[in-house]
Amino acid sequence: MNHRPVQISRTALLICALVLLFAGPVRAQDDAASVYKAKCVVCHAADGSGDTSAGKAMKVVDLRSPEVQKMTDAQLTEATTNGKGKMPAYKDKLSADQIKGLVAYVRALAKK
């Protein structure tokens, strides 16, 4: 009996599993970037600085600042979910996974 086809199938499955495992976080980050561009850029700017007309008018904080970056993920999630100050709540507009992705995206803005 030839075990070569079975071995190739197992190898192919392993490769597919690894691709899916590592592609998930990349896709999630891409999704977070899309959500950020769609929902946040108007006020917070592409770089998170808040240097937009709307951002200046509402005096939004720089998302890259130590003030924001020292907040816990739970605090950032709370602010995004329920709103804070002049920022609207997104609990009815974004899923919990999208909000979690945005929190990670905000963390990444500080590193750019």
N, C-alpha and C positions, 0 to 999 in steps of 0.2 A: 504494500500500500504506500502511496506517495503522500508524504506529509507537507510537501512544498506549498500547495495551494492554501492549506490551513495556516501555515506559518506566514505567508504573504498577507492573508486576510487579517490575521492578528496584528501584524505590523502596520497595515493600513489603518486599522481601527485605532491603534495606539497613536499614530501620527495625527489622525483626525481629532482625537480627544485632546492631544496637546495643543493643536491649533485652536480649538474652541476654548480651552482653558486660558490661553494667553491672549486670545483675541477679545475675550469678554471685557477685560478692563480697558483695553484700547477703545473699543466701541462705546463703552460707558462714558469715557472721557470725551469722545467725539460728540456723543449725545448731550453731555453736560455743556460743552462749548456751544452747541446749537441752541440749547435752552437759554444759556446766558446771553447769547447774541439776540435771541428773540424777546426775552423778557427783561434783561438787566442793563444792556448796553446804553439805552436811552438816558438813564440816570447815572450809572456807575462807570461808563466809558469802557471801551474794549480792554484797556489795561487795568481797570479797577480803580483808577484815580479819582473818578467822580468829576473829571474835567469836561463836562458837557454843559450846555445851557440849562437843561433841567436839573442836572446835578448841582450846579452852582446856585440855582434859584432855591433849591431845597436844602442846600448845605449838607449834602450827603458826605459821609466819611469815606476816606480812601480805604478801599478793601484790602490794600496791601499794608496798611499801617499796623504798627504794633498793637494799637488799641483793638483792632478787629482781629488780628491774628492770635492774640492771647485769649480770645473767647473760645470756649469749648465748642466741640461739634454740636452738642445739644443746644447751646445758646444760639449758634448760627442757624440751626434747624428751626428752633422756636421763632426766631426773628423772621425767617423766610416763610414759615408756615402761617404764622398769625399776624405778621406785620410788626413794624416797630417805627414809632414816630410817624413820618409821612409816607413810609414805605407800606404799600398795600399787602394784605395777606394773600398768599398763594395756595392755601390749603384746598381751595376748590378749583384751582387752575393747573396745579402740578401734582404728580403722584409722589408718594413718599420716596421712591427710588430716584425720581428726578431731583427732588430737593436734596437728597443725600449726595447726588452727583454734583449739584451746585456747590455744596459745602466743600467738597473735594476740589472743585474748580477754583473756588475762592482761595483755598490753601495754596494751590499751584500758582495763582497770580503773584503771590508774595515772593515766589522763587524766580520769577522771570526778570 
